[in-house]
Amino acid sequence: MSVSERSPATEIAAGYAFTGAALDLGALLWDGTCHPDASIRIPLPMLNRHGLVAGATGTGKTKTLQLIAEQLSANGVPVFLADIKGDVSGISAPGAEGEKVRERAGQVGQEWAAKGFPCEFYGLGGTGPGIPVRATVTSFGPVLLSKVLQLNQTQEQSLGLIFHYADSKGLELVDLKDLRAVVAFLVSDTGKPELKGIGGLSTVTAGVILRSITAFEQQGAGGFFGEPEFDTAEFLRTAADGRGVVSVLELPAVQDKPQLFSTFLMWMLADLFNDLPEVGDLEKPKLVFFFDEAHLLFNGASKAFLESITQTVRLIRSKGVGIFFVTQTPKDVPGDVLAQLGNRVQHALRAFTPDDAKALKATVRTFPKSAYDLEEVLTGLGTGEAVVTVLSETGAPTPVAATRLRAPESLMGPIEPAALEAAVKGSPLYGRYAEAVERESAYEKLTAEQQAAEAAAVRAAQEAQEAEAARTATRAPRKEEESLAEQVVGSGVFKSLARSIGTQLGREISRSVFGTARRKR
C-alpha cells in the first residue's frame, strides 16, 4: 500500500509535510509496512518547545539522541548531551558502514554518509576524561545543594539561611570546606548571636548538615565544587564551519552518584537561564539540552525543587533553549513538566508485570487521539522504532506516527580512550579549566578572624595580669585605668569590626529560581 492512496497513513504523512527547515527522524510505519516516501520530521523552530525521549532499556533511546544531535549540529545548533554509559563519544567520529546500516537506510529512504561532528568532552570536577566542570558552592545555591545532600525541607530552609548570612557578610562559599566553616561558626558561642534576629540555626540541624557534607566528601564529591567555575556559555559555541558544537559530558566515572550528576545538570540549566537574554521565537534554537536519566532528577525532590524545575522549563524556551528529557516512561516526569514537552519520541515499552501494564496504559493516555492501537503498537515496536508526535510549524500537535528511525551517521559506540584524551587535551578550553585554583574565601577569612580574636584575647589577658601585678606591687588604693588592649577589645567598634571582617567587598548576591548566584558574563 502506498501512502498516496486514501488511508489513515495518508493523513498522518500529511501532518509532517512541513515547508521550513526540519529534522528527519525516519519513515512512517503503518499496518506493518515502512513507507520511505512518508518522512516523519520535527520543524527546527519547534525544538525549543522541549521534548521527551522515552522507552525501555535497549530500545534505542541513545541512538535517537545521537540522530537528533547530528542533525542539530549540521543545522548550526549547539547541543549538550550527558554520556551516562560512555557510548556517546562516537558522535565525534564517522560511522562504520555495514549491512545493517545499509538495510536501515534503504528502508527509510535515507542517503547515509559517514560523518563525524565537532565535539567538546567534559567531566565533573576532573573525575574521568574530559575538561573539568566545577561550580562554586555559592553559585550552586541552597536548593540544589539540599537535593545533593538529601536534606529535608526544614534542613533546606536552614541551609538557605546559612547562604544568606554568608552572602551578606562577603564570605565566599567556593568549596565545601568554606560551607563547613560557616556552619561551624554559626553554632559556636561567637557566631550564635549572628542569626538570632532571623531565626537562628539549631545545633541539631547544623549537625545534620555537617554530617551530610562530610559523607558527601567521603564519596569523592568534594572536587566538583571549586574554581575556576565553568562558564556554561561555552555550550553555545559553533565550529569554524558553522556547525553546532556537541558538548558531551562524560559521566561513566560518576554513574554511581546519580543524585550528584542529575542535580549538576540542573545547575547547568539554571545557570544558562540566569544569563541568557529573552529572545522569543527564533528560526532555530540557541541550544538543545538533552537531560538523560531524568527520573533521577525528580526522585525525592522537595516541593521547592520541583517548582523551580517547572519554572525553569517553562521560561527557558523564550531564551532560545530547548530541553529534551530522556527516561524510561513519561510517568517518571511530573505532570506540570510533562505538559510542557511538545515533542515526543516514545520507544517500546514492556508489559511483563502488572506495574509494567499500568505504566503502559498511563503512557497511552499522554498521547493525542490516534489511528493506532497504541497499547499494541508500543509493546510491538522493534529496536530503533518509536511512536512520534511533535509540534507542527503552527504549534499544533502532529498526528501520532509509528516510525522506523534513521541510522546515525556518526560512530554508534565510544571512540578509543587515546582519541578521547587527545581531543580533551587539544581543546582550547583545557588550559582554562584543567587546574583547580585556591583563593581566599570563607574558610580562610573565618580562620584568620578567629586567630586574630584569640591573639587579642591572649594579649588582653596578659596585660590584665601585668596590671594586677603592678597594683599588688605598689599596693595603691586607687583603681587602675583599663589597659589600651582592654578598651579596644571591649569596645563596640572592635566587636562591629570583628563581625564585618571580609565584608568590605561583600555584597548580597542576586539569586535565581534555584537560589543559584547570578554571574555577569
Secondary structure, DSSP 8 states (H G I E B T S, - for coil): --TTSSSHHHHHHHTT--SS-EEEEEEEEETTEEEEEEEEEEEGGGGGG-EEEE--TTSSHHHHHHHHHHHHHHTT--EEEEESSS--GGGGSB----HHHHHHHHHHT---------EEEEEETT-SSSEEE-B-HHHH-HHHHHHHHT--HHHHHHHHHHHHHHHHTT----SHHHHHHHHHHHTSTTTGGGGGGGT---HHHHHHHHHHHHHHHHTT-GGGB-BS---GGGGG-B-TTS-B-EEEEE-GGGTT-HHHHHHHHHHHHHHHHHHS----S-SS-SEEEEE-STHHHHTT--HHHHHHHHHHHHHHGGGTEEEEEEES-GGGS-HHHHTT--EEEE-----SSHHHHHHHHHHHHTS---SS-HHHHHHH--TTEEEEE-B-TTS-B---EEEEE---SB-SS---HHHHHHHHHTSTTHHHHSS-B----HHHHHHHHHHHHHHHHHHHHHHHHHHHHHHHHHT--S-----HHHHHHHSHHHHHHHHTTT-TT-----B-TTS-B----
